[in-house]
Amino acid sequence: MARRAPSGRAPAVAPAPSRRLAGRVLVLFTLSLSCSYLCYSLLCCCGGPAAPRARCPPARAAAAKKLLQQSRPCGRPAPAPPAGSAPGPARPGTKRLPRAIVVGVKKGGTRAVLEFIRVHPEVRALGTEPHFFDRNYHRGLEWYRNLMPRTLDSQITVEKTPSYFVTKEAPRRIFNMSRDTKLIVVVRNPVTRAISDYTQTLSKKPDIPTFEGLTFRNRSLGLVDTSWNAIRIGMYAVHLESWLQYFPLSQIHFVSGEKLITDPAGEMGKVQDFLGIKRVITDKHFYFNKTKGFPCLKKSESSGLPRCLGKSKGRTHVQIDPETLSKKPDIPTFEGLTFRNRSLGLVDTSWNAIRIGMYAVHLESWLQYFPLSQIHFVSGEKLITDPAGEMGKVQDFLGIKRVITDKHFYFNKTKGFPCLKKSESSGLPRCLGKSKGRTHVQIDPEVIEQLRDFYRPYNIKFYETVGQDFRWE
Ligand SMILES: Nc1ncnc2c1ncn2[C@@H]1O[C@H](COP(=O)(O)OS(=O)(=O)O)[C@@H](OP(=O)(O)O)[C@H]1O
């Protein structure tokens, strides 16, 4: 080893054995450097001399870890270091907030859409799910922006977090970030989606109850448990309402999870149109992998090699009793819809079926424009028991001769209603159609009593206003 001169500098000329040693050390050092570089290049970077590749940002490396069979997504020009970080080669582009977000739905095919769209040169995607608008909102927009890949002005930043679709606050939060954000929702038959979701949970927690057990609150009554997430997520219309309060429908693109499998190029074509970018991703980008049973990319964005999605995508689903699958959706009961709080007797006046019967309330609006004498009230009850009598009054009100009389009606026992002896159209007897005079569903008499109490003050007000007692009590 070269001894240090008192000044601390190495002597200008070292003795001969030391020089040999130094020479060897230098050769070894150079060799080890070359080796490290070679390993580094093989493990992390891809590309050839024509396309110099850069190190992958950490978030993408994490994404790669998550995705089996996915090589590390790199192969883009090296991104620039964040301001204030250690100097390095200049990396082009800026970290920008996403212009498009795949907001759902879980198990719809969101990973496929993200991996397919990021093949487009005008798209850069965050590989991991940042969960910013649900779990990490408190971290602030800068935190979110920092996760994003660098993009050039011409490129679109995209992220995907499927749980956003069912997060109540997500539409408002995304709107507050940018009202122009384009939203992509991958939807799939909610029954298959629920089974896929359940299969995933089962793979992590093998002790959970059966799918059937979790699906029903009461199986014999067919009451589906809408509080179970696997079911709730599939109630697309319910969740969509929250999004439509902030975004026009034109700003939401729905990808068919089914077509994404049978015709990935077709579905991705529509996604590209929606994003306003050229249709670059086409049939040529896909092949059907028989072993996987799904379409795969011929060249992935990351490695340029053929790539299928990971093992967790396209799992074999658990077998579900076909009877469970054919159960009708859990339409709420009349009782369920009637009350905001049944034990408190609080009737839900926002339900149309209830609100319409508050005649006194609606009549007020009419009386602001028309005198009462210009409005004629037909009793729905008397129209059944005495159609001629009620129609007589209608003719009087219209100022026409009482032509329609008892002679025009007969009681049809099968129908259980009065019918016309001669219809105006055919001259033949005619009852109203099947949709008129249906057998009503049975309602708990206690509910009927509660509703009578509810309507009583409205009815009294109505009788007083119109000067007629319709005797509904
Ligand atoms: N090309 C391709 N390859 C593999 N899998 C594909 C593909 N296209 C769509 N799918 C379907 O994607 C389903 C997983 O959906 P997600 O990616 O949205 O799941 S997750 O919410 O991110 O966990 C996954 O659901 P399962 O089949 O139930 O596993 C697939 O059916």
Ligand as a Chemical Component Dictionary entry (heavy atoms), coordinates in Angstrom:
data_LIG
# 
_chem_comp.id                   LIG 
_chem_comp.type                 NON-POLYMER 
_chem_comp.pdbx_formal_charge   0 
_chem_comp.three_letter_code    LIG 
# 
loop_
_chem_comp_atom.comp_id 
_chem_comp_atom.atom_id 
_chem_comp_atom.alt_atom_id 
_chem_comp_atom.type_symbol 
_chem_comp_atom.charge 
_chem_comp_atom.model_Cartn_x 
_chem_comp_atom.model_Cartn_y 
_chem_comp_atom.model_Cartn_z 
_chem_comp_atom.pdbx_ordinal 
LIG N1  N1  N 0 -56.186 -10.533 -19.956 1  
LIG C1  C1  C 0 -56.573 -10.904 -18.733 2  
LIG N2  N2  N 0 -55.828 -11.734 -17.990 3  
LIG C2  C2  C 0 -56.211 -12.102 -16.768 4  
LIG N3  N3  N 0 -57.333 -11.650 -16.177 5  
LIG C3  C3  C 0 -58.121 -10.817 -16.870 6  
LIG C4  C4  C 0 -57.773 -10.404 -18.169 7  
LIG N4  N4  N 0 -58.742 -9.584  -18.621 8  
LIG C5  C5  C 0 -59.653 -9.488  -17.656 9  
LIG N5  N5  N 0 -59.284 -10.239 -16.613 10 
LIG C6  C6  C 0 -60.091 -10.355 -15.400 11 
LIG O1  O1  O 0 -59.591 -9.445  -14.427 12 
LIG C7  C7  C 0 -60.067 -9.915  -13.186 13 
LIG C8  C8  C 0 -59.342 -9.230  -12.064 14 
LIG O2  O2  O 0 -59.849 -7.924  -12.011 15 
LIG P1  P1  P 0 -59.044 -6.713  -11.415 16 
LIG O3  O3  O 0 -57.749 -6.586  -12.081 17 
LIG O4  O4  O 0 -59.933 -5.505  -11.481 18 
LIG O5  O5  O 0 -58.869 -7.165  -9.892  19 
LIG S1  S1  S 0 -58.461 -6.253  -8.655  20 
LIG O6  O6  O 0 -59.637 -5.544  -8.207  21 
LIG O7  O7  O 0 -57.383 -5.353  -9.073  22 
LIG O8  O8  O 0 -58.003 -7.234  -7.650  23 
LIG C9  C9  C 0 -59.867 -11.409 -13.249 24 
LIG O9  O9  O 0 -60.839 -12.007 -12.426 25 
LIG P2  P2  P 0 -60.785 -13.563 -12.034 26 
LIG O10 O10 O 0 -60.972 -14.307 -13.321 27 
LIG O11 O11 O 0 -61.922 -13.740 -11.136 28 
LIG O12 O12 O 0 -59.478 -13.795 -11.404 29 
LIG C10 C10 C 0 -60.036 -11.723 -14.742 30 
LIG O13 O13 O 0 -61.248 -12.375 -15.034 31 
# 
loop_
_chem_comp_bond.comp_id 
_chem_comp_bond.atom_id_1 
_chem_comp_bond.atom_id_2 
_chem_comp_bond.value_order 
_chem_comp_bond.pdbx_ordinal 
LIG N1  C1  SING 1  
LIG C1  N2  SING 2  
LIG C1  C4  DOUB 3  
LIG N2  C2  DOUB 4  
LIG C2  N3  SING 5  
LIG N3  C3  DOUB 6  
LIG C3  C4  SING 7  
LIG C3  N5  SING 8  
LIG C4  N4  SING 9  
LIG N4  C5  DOUB 10 
LIG C5  N5  SING 11 
LIG N5  C6  SING 12 
LIG C6  O1  SING 13 
LIG C6  C10 SING 14 
LIG O1  C7  SING 15 
LIG C7  C8  SING 16 
LIG C7  C9  SING 17 
LIG C8  O2  SING 18 
LIG O2  P1  SING 19 
LIG P1  O3  DOUB 20 
LIG P1  O4  SING 21 
LIG P1  O5  SING 22 
LIG O5  S1  SING 23 
LIG S1  O6  DOUB 24 
LIG S1  O7  DOUB 25 
LIG S1  O8  SING 26 
LIG C9  O9  SING 27 
LIG C9  C10 SING 28 
LIG O9  P2  SING 29 
LIG P2  O10 DOUB 30 
LIG P2  O11 SING 31 
LIG P2  O12 SING 32 
LIG C10 O13 SING 33 
# 
